[in-house]
């Protein structure tokens, strides 16, 4: 992973240091503070029934798209 060196004020450093946990890197703390969510944070957001319905809907949409794509290729 590439890294970048940045300059921040002592005040910004102190604030950032106070916001991170002991086991967290400064990069992880910055990402956390940015509000970016990890995919795992959405675990459990849908009921199993809703998740299954969504999965089926996505599967149907993919089949439809593939079918349309094949028809377009055959028309060429």
C-alpha positions, 0 to 999 in steps of 0.5 A, spaced: 500 500 500 502 506 498 503 512 503 503 519 503 507 524 508 502 530 510 504 535 515 498 537 520 499 542 526 500 540 533 493 541 535 490 537 529 495 531 531 493 532 539 485 532 536 486 526 532 490 522 537 485 523 542 480 520 537 483 514 535 483 507 539 490 504 542 489 499 537 488 503 531 493 506 526 492 514 524 490 512 517 484 508 520 482 513 525 482 518 519 478 513 515 473 512 521 472 520 522 471 521 515 464 517 515 466 512 510 463 505 512 466 498 512 461 493 508 461 489 514 458 495 518 451 493 514 451 486 516 444 485 519 441 491 516 436 487 512 432 481 515 433 474 512 427 475 508 428 482 505 435 479 503 433 473 500 428 477 496 433 482 494 438 477 492 432 474 488 431 480 484 438 482 483 439 474 480 432 476 475 435 482 473 442 479 471 438 474 467 434 479 464 440 483 462 444 477 459 438 475 455 438 482 452 445 482 451 445 475 447 439 478 443 443 484 441 449 480 439 445 475 435 442 481 431 449 484 429 
